[in-house]
Amino acid sequence: MKYSGTLLAFAAGLASAHYNFPDLYSNGALSSDWEYVRETTNFQSNGPVTDVTSTQIRCYELAGRPQANTSTVKAGSTIGFKADNVVTHPGPIQFYMAKVPSGQTAATFDGSGSVWFKIHTEEPTINSTGLFWASTNQQEFQVPIPAATPSGDYLVRIEHIALHQAQTQGGAQFYLACGQLTVTNGGSGSPGPTIAFPGGYSATDPGILINIYYPIPTSYTPPGPAVWSG
């Protein structure tokens, strides 16, 4: 996983800032805003999803959004997203992909059903002073598509789970977006296990309902299935 970003001089003033993920990284370049990413409901407010039972937890799509394009990438290549702001809140970055069913395309598939498999999760560093994630104060997040991923159309989903208020149910904040991909030069893997959004997370999952400050946890388990690496 590659994280990158510039910590601006006024970053301390962004402690309560929110963010979205309008730009897709593919084929060695960043897209323009919402070129390959489905425009999200929070494109102006930058506000989070907090209800894991809402359909917005899937792709956070804006009703009536403009049609996004689909990026053609090779299995094994690097993909990623860039946020419109530095990610200031503590918590994990995760990546999921969903294979588009036969008869649909990345542009038409709504992502429903138990189709989402995880390709990356971010574990924290834990010590006597707290939990720390490498994504904090970063803006770009890149991961490899598993080389064994079969060819075809996919949705790719990034989520950042902000845990600074997660000590109460509904306090965890989800910042997320979905991009559209056509994967070529694919392998013969069987991605899984898969989950649905909504349905794959519970508001009381230990990686969602957690006090990261006191008492300091000795471990952290991100929500969702195990990572499929091919």
C-alpha positions as a printed Julia matrix, in Angstrom:
230×3 Matrix{Float64}:
   0.0     0.0     0.0
   1.33    3.41   -0.9
   0.18    6.49    0.99
   1.3     9.96    0.07
   0.39   13.54    0.86
   1.63   16.96    1.72
   1.18   18.1     5.31
   0.42   21.77    4.88
   1.48   24.41    7.35
  -2.1    24.9     8.44
  -2.84   21.17    8.8
  -3.51   21.62   12.48
  -6.47   23.77   11.49
  -7.89   20.88    9.48
  -8.41   18.71   12.55
 -12.15   18.69   11.99
 -12.01   18.73    8.17
 -13.89   16.15    6.11
 -13.15   14.86    2.65
 -14.25   12.92   -0.42
 -12.38   10.9    -3.06
 -13.02   12.39   -6.53
  -9.87   11.25   -8.37
  -8.88    7.74   -9.49
  -5.26    6.73   -9.94
  -4.78    4.25  -12.78
  -2.22    3.58  -15.5
   0.29    5.76  -13.69
  -1.81    8.92  -13.67
  -4.51   10.7   -11.69
  -7.85   11.39  -13.32
  -9.74   14.63  -13.21
 -12.48   14.97  -10.58
 -15.27   12.41  -11.05
 -13.86   11.24  -14.41
 -13.78    7.55  -13.38
 -15.3     7.92   -9.91
 -19.05    8.06   -9.33
 -19.85   11.48   -7.93
 -20.72   11.16   -4.25
 -23.52   12.71   -2.24
 -20.95   14.61   -0.18
 -19.24   16.24   -3.18
 -19.98   19.66   -1.67
 -20.41   19.0     2.04
 -17.63   16.37    2.43
 -19.82   14.85    5.15
 -19.64   11.15    6.08
 -21.99    8.18    6.03
 -22.73    7.05    9.58
 -25.5     4.48    9.03
 -24.07    1.14    7.91
 -27.58   -0.1     7.02
 -28.08    2.66    4.43
 -27.55    1.97    0.73
 -25.22    5.0     0.81
 -22.65    2.78    2.53
 -22.16    1.06   -0.84
 -20.87    3.85   -3.08
 -22.35    7.04   -1.53
 -23.69    7.92   -4.97
 -25.29   11.28   -5.67
 -28.82   10.91   -7.04
 -28.87   12.04  -10.66
 -25.06   12.11  -10.82
 -23.3    12.59  -14.17
 -22.18    9.35  -15.84
 -18.6     8.39  -14.99
 -16.21    6.86  -17.5
 -14.52    3.48  -17.06
 -10.74    3.11  -16.8
  -9.1     0.1   -18.48
  -6.33   -1.39  -16.31
  -4.28   -4.58  -16.18
  -4.53   -7.13  -13.41
  -1.5    -6.68  -11.16
  -1.29   -2.95  -11.84
  -1.65   -0.2    -9.26
  -4.9     1.65   -8.66
  -5.82    4.25   -6.08
  -7.75    7.32   -5.08
  -6.84   10.87   -4.14
  -8.9    12.74   -1.56
  -9.83   16.38   -2.0
  -8.37   17.06    1.44
  -5.78   15.55    3.73
  -7.29   12.62    5.65
  -7.05   13.96    9.18
  -9.1    11.51   11.24
  -7.64    8.3    12.71
  -8.83    5.02   11.25
  -8.21    2.47    8.5
  -8.25    2.77    4.74
  -9.79   -0.25    3.01
 -10.22   -1.2    -0.65
 -12.89   -3.48   -2.12
 -13.7    -4.65   -5.63
 -16.93   -6.07   -7.07
 -17.19   -8.12  -10.27
 -19.9    -6.81  -12.57
 -22.47   -9.5   -13.44
 -22.89  -10.77  -16.98
 -25.07   -8.51  -19.08
 -24.08   -5.34  -17.23
 -21.12   -2.96  -17.33
 -19.15   -1.02  -14.78
 -21.21    2.0   -15.77
 -24.59    0.31  -15.23
 -24.02   -2.01  -12.25
 -25.31   -0.63   -8.95
 -23.08   -2.82   -6.78
 -25.94   -4.66   -5.07
 -25.64   -8.21   -3.77
 -22.89  -10.18   -2.07
 -20.25   -9.23   -4.63
 -17.65   -7.18   -2.73
 -14.26   -8.7    -1.91
 -11.54   -6.89    0.02
  -8.13   -6.33   -1.59
  -6.55   -4.18    1.11
  -6.94   -3.26    4.74
  -4.83   -1.0     6.92
  -3.69   -2.2    10.34
  -2.68    0.33   13.01
   0.5     0.62   14.99
  -0.4     0.26   18.66
   1.69    1.38   21.6
   1.22    2.74   25.1
   0.12    6.14   23.78
  -2.55    5.03   21.32
  -3.46    3.65   17.89
  -1.86    5.15   14.81
  -2.68    4.62   11.12
  -0.22    5.44    8.33
  -3.05    7.03    6.32
  -3.44    9.9     8.79
  -2.41   13.22    7.2
  -2.12   11.6     3.76
  -4.1    12.35    0.62
  -3.31    9.63   -1.95
  -3.84    5.9    -1.45
  -2.66    3.24   -3.9
  -2.86   -0.56   -3.92
  -2.16   -3.33   -6.46
  -4.99   -5.16   -8.16
  -4.29   -8.84   -7.37
  -2.69  -10.42  -10.44
  -5.08  -13.37  -10.23
  -8.14  -11.12  -10.67
 -10.14  -12.39  -13.66
 -10.63  -10.06  -16.61
 -13.88   -8.13  -16.79
 -15.66   -5.04  -15.51
 -15.45   -4.13  -11.82
 -16.32   -1.48   -9.33
 -13.51   -0.49   -6.98
 -14.45    1.0    -3.63
 -12.29    2.95   -1.2
 -13.41    3.61    2.35
 -11.85    5.46    5.21
 -13.39    4.7     8.61
 -12.85    7.66   10.92
 -12.86    6.42   14.52
 -12.39    9.61   16.54
 -16.04    9.5    17.71
 -16.6     5.75   17.39
 -17.1     5.14   21.12
 -20.86    5.53   20.6
 -23.02    3.57   18.17
 -23.34    5.51   14.93
 -20.29    7.6    15.78
 -17.9     6.02   13.27
 -17.69    8.06   10.06
 -17.36    6.46    6.63
 -15.8     8.4     3.76
 -16.03    6.41    0.54
 -16.36    6.34   -3.21
 -16.54    3.87   -6.1
 -14.57    3.92   -9.33
 -15.3     2.04  -12.57
 -12.74   -0.37  -14.06
 -12.29   -2.79  -16.92
  -9.6    -5.29  -15.92
  -7.55   -6.9   -18.71
  -4.75   -9.49  -18.74
  -6.55  -11.14  -15.85
  -5.84  -14.36  -14.02
  -7.94  -17.34  -12.99
  -8.44  -16.56   -9.32
 -11.69  -16.83   -7.4
 -12.03  -13.59   -5.41
 -13.63  -13.92   -2.0
 -15.02  -14.09    0.57
 -17.64  -11.58   -0.55
 -20.07   -9.35    1.33
 -22.89   -6.98    0.46
 -23.19   -3.25    1.13
 -25.33   -2.77    3.11
 -25.31   -6.03    5.02
 -21.63   -6.75    5.43
 -21.13   -4.43    8.4
 -22.96   -4.09   11.72
 -22.98   -0.91   13.79
 -21.66   -2.98   16.7
 -18.76   -4.63   14.88
 -15.65   -4.24   17.08
 -13.86   -2.35   14.31
 -16.73    0.17   14.1
 -17.92    0.58   17.71
 -14.7     1.23   19.61
 -13.11    3.76   21.94
  -9.61    4.22   20.52
  -8.58    6.63   23.28
  -9.35    5.1    26.68
  -8.63    2.51   27.72
  -6.17    2.17   24.82
  -7.09   -1.02   22.91
  -4.46   -3.73   22.68
  -5.7    -4.84   19.25
  -7.89   -3.66   16.4
  -9.9    -5.73   13.91
 -11.15   -3.83   10.83
 -14.7    -4.71    9.72
 -15.38   -6.9     6.74
 -13.98  -10.14    5.31
 -10.38  -11.25    5.04
  -8.26   -9.68    2.31
  -8.15  -11.56   -0.99
  -4.64  -11.27   -2.4
  -5.01  -13.8    -5.19
